[in-house]
Amino acid sequence: MPSVYITNPIPEIGVNLLLKKGYKVEINKSSRDLTVEGLKKIVGDYDAVLSFLTNKIDAGVIDFASKHLKVIANFAVGFDNIDARAANARGIAVCNTPGVASESVAEHTFAMILALNKMITQQDRFVRDGKYKKWDPNLFLSHQVWGQTIGIIGLGRIGTFVGQIANGGFRMKILYFDIRRAEDFELLTDAQFAPVHKILKDSDIVSLHVPLTEQTKHLIGKEELRLMKNSAILINTARGPIVDEEALVWAIKKKEIAGAGLDVYEHEPEISKELLGMENVIFSPHTASATFETRNEMSRIAAQNIIDVLEGKEPFGLVKV
């Protein structure tokens, strides 16, 4: 009977799929993430591991994998927490849950854009604090999002959905950058392909949608933030280390940019105290993909990835490196 270890609780749909196959399933129900020693033990004792982004499964952990471990299925679209090359070298498949979070993250991205632009958090606090005494035509004035220029860095599925919302919902001008041009996207949205420096210089809103790699770490640093308009905002719903957090603090303090919306952080879950004290920055706790629909589908795909590998089939979410 194959054994599966799930490093944190997941929606029941995935667990039930595994149980219906007759697999032995064990779930870490502790509120704490597994330690390195704990991870070494499970890769040595189980046929499959269903992991989370918070589980750092590097080469050192994989060295402890037994011959029984066949698959590490990440409950995430990203997989930068796993050394996929080291796993593959040991004959262990690494899987993710591609494509499931695109709509959710795109929605969250625009929620942040609107909340920042319309100063929603400040207005909410203003009312709660009893400061609303009468209608004032000059109170909390903001610019319309309609017709602004949005710069999308990274045009995968999420970036594409963000562009479609921007074009169809707000008639925004779109500048985008990716490793290759997307001519169909350009035809549908009148988007313009542009280098990153032009996007930073010309956009009212810059939204990041690239994976975390050696090349994208600190993609946005002090020099890049200097290029942005003083009135521009930065949105990061991708991965924290893509933005140099120290440089971001500097840029907002110096009014190099107008604000930021952050769902992810460079040293997650730790966040700069200076950043937390800034009213023109809004935060969410890495929940851009947190919808019932997305989480259920992630659970299903992660479980099915495990089933497929253990049955000798190629899984939908196989990571190829």
N, C-alpha and C positions, 0 to 999 in steps of 0.2 A: 504493500500500500504506500503510494507516494506521500511524502510529508511536505507541508507548506507552512512557512512561518510568515506571519504578517506583522510588520514592525509597529503598526498603529492601527486602531480600529478604522474600518472602512464601511461604506454603505453595504447593507446586507445582500444586495443583488450579486456582488462578487463572491462573497463568502458562500452563498447558497450554490453558486455554480460549481465551486470547488467541492463542496460537500456532496452534491449530487453525483459527482464523479467518483465518490468513495474515498477521496483524499483525506488524510489526517491533517486537520488545520489547527494551528495554534496562533493565538493573537496576543500581542503585547498590549494589555489594557492599562498599563501604568501611564500616568500623565507625563512621565519622563521618557526622553529618547534613549535608545540603547547606547551604552558606552562602547568604546572601541573593543573592549574585551568581550562584551555581549555580542557584538556583531561578528567577531571572530568565531565565537561558539556556534552561532546559528548557521554561518556558511559552512561550518564543519559538520553539522548534524542533520541538515535538511536537504531535500531534493530541490526545493524552490524557495525563494525569498521574495516576498512582495514588500518593497521598500518605499520610503518617503524621501523627499528632497533633503530632509534634515538628517538622514543617515549617510554619513560619509563612508562609502565603501571604496576605499582606495586600494592600491596594489598591496599594501601591507596587510589589509584585511583579507583580500582575495587569496593571498599566500596560504591562508588557513583553510581554504575551501577543500572539502573532501571530494573524492571522485563521484560522490552521489549528487553534488550540486549541479544542476543542469541549466537553471535560469534565474536571473535576477530581474524581476518585473517592477519597474518604477511606477509609483502612483503619481505620475506627473508627465507633462509634455517634455520638459527639460530632463537632462540626465547628467548634468555636470557634477553631480555628487558621486557618480560611479566612474571608476577607471575602466571604461569599456574595452580598451585594448588589452589590459591585463586580464580581464575576464575572458575575452575571446581567445587569448593565448592558452588559457586553461580549458578551453572547450565549453565555456559557460556563455549562454546567450544572454544579452542585455536587451530589455524591451522598455518602451515608453508608451504613452497613450496619446498619439498624435492626433491633431485636428479637433479634439473634443472641446477645447476651451476658447476657441477663436471668437465666437459670438459674445460669450460672457466677458472676456477680457476687453473686447472692443467696446462693449457697453460701459464697462467700468472706466475705461479710458475717457470716454465722453462725459461720464458723470463727474470725473475729476476736472475736466476742461471747463464744464459749465459751473461747477461749484467754485472753482478759482476765479473764473471770469466774472461771475455774478456775486462773489464774496458771500456765498451762502452761509458758511460757518460763522463769519463775523456778524451777519445779519441775525442769525438764529440766537447767538449769544447776546446781541444788543436787545432783542425782545425779551429773552429770558431774564436779563439783568434789570428789567423794568425801565429801560431808557427810552422806550417808544412812547412818546407823549402826544405827538400829533403828526399828521402827514406833512412831509417836507420834500418839496420837489428836487432838492439838491442832495438828498440823503442816499448814500451808497450808489452813486452814479457809476456806470460801467459801460464799456463798449459792447456793441452787439458781436456775437460770435459769427453771425451771418456775414458771409463775404470775406472773412479773414483768410489769411494764408496759413495752412498747416503743413509742416514738414514731417514726413514719415520716414524714419530711418529704420529700414528693415521691412521688406514687403513680402512677408510670408502670409499665411492665412489671416493672422490677427491684423497685421498692417493693412491688408487688403480690405478687411471688414471696416476698419477705422476709416479708410479712404472712401468707402461706399457710403458710410454714415455722413462723413464730411461733405461729400458731393450731393447726395440725395436729400439730406436733411437740412443742410445749412448753406448750400451753394458756395462752399469754400473753394479757394484756389489750392491745388495740391501740388507740392513738390515732394519727390520721393527719391530715395537711394536704396539700391540693393545690389547684390553681386552681379545681377544681370537685369536688363530692361524687361519690363512687362508691357508689351505693346497692347495687349487686350485691355489691361487695366487703364492704360492711357486713353484708349478709344472710348471706354465706358465713362470715364470720369474727367476727361480733359487734363489729366495729371501730367506733370513734366518731370522727366528724369533729370536729376541734378547731382553734382558732387556734394559731399557732406558740408563743406565749408560754405557753399552757396545756400544750402538749406538753412544752416544756422544763421546766416547773415540776413536772409530775406523772410523768414517765417515769423508769424505772430505766436504760433504754438509749435513746439517741437516734441514729437512723440516717438519714444524708443521701442523698437520691436525686434531687436536682434538677439540671437542666442549668446550666451557667455562663452567666449573662447579666449585663447591667449591674445588674439588680435583685437577683440572687442573690450577687453578689460580696460577701464579708464578711457574708453572711447571719447567720453565727454569729461574733459579736464579744464583747467584754468584757461588755456588758450582758446578752446572751443567755446567756453562760456563767454569769453570776451567778444567773440564774433556775434553773439546774439543781440537782438534789439534790447534796449533797456525796458521796453514794454512787453517783452515776450515771456512766455511761461514754458517750463520744461515738464514733461510727463514721463515717468518711468514705471511701466507695469511689466517690464521684461525681467532683468536680473540686476540686483543691487550694484555689484562691482563694475557694471558698465559705466557708472558715474562715479567720479572721484568725489566722495562726500565732503571732504575737507575743502575742495575747490568750490563745491556748490555752496557751502556756508559762506565762503569768501565772496562769491558772486552775488548772493542775495544781500549780504551786509553792505557791499559796495554799490548796490543797486545796478549791477551789471545786467541783471534780469529782474523781472517783476515778481516771480514766484515759481513754485514747483508743486507738482502733485506726485506723491511717491507711494507705491504699494510694496516696493522692495528696497533693501538697504544693503550698503556695502558690507557691514559687519553684523548682519541679521542674526538675532533679533535686536542687537544693540543699535541705538540710534544716537547721533550727536545731540547732546543737551542743547547746544546752541540752535540746532535745526528745530528741535522740538519747541523752542521758545519763540519761533517766528510765526506771526499771524498770517503771512502770505505764503505759507506752505501747508498743504493738507496731507494727511496720512491715512493709510489703511493697512491693516496687519497681514499683508500678503494674501489678500482675499479677492483679487481681481477675477479669479475663475470660480468664485464661491456661489454657484447656483445649484439648486437641487438637480437640475437636468445634467449639468456638467459633472458633478461629483458621482452621480449614479452611473453615467457612461464611463467615467474613468475607472470606477470599480469593476464594471463589466469587462472592459477591455483588458485591464491588468490581469484579471482572473483568466480570461480567455487566452491571453498570451501564454500564461503558465500551462494551461491545458494543451495548447497547440504544441509547445516545445516538448512537453512530456509525452505527447502522442506522436512525435516525430514529424510534425507539420511546421511550415514556416509561419510564424505569428504575424499578425497585422502590424504590431508595433516593434518589429525587430530593428534594433539600432545597428547600422552598418558603418563600421569605422575602418 
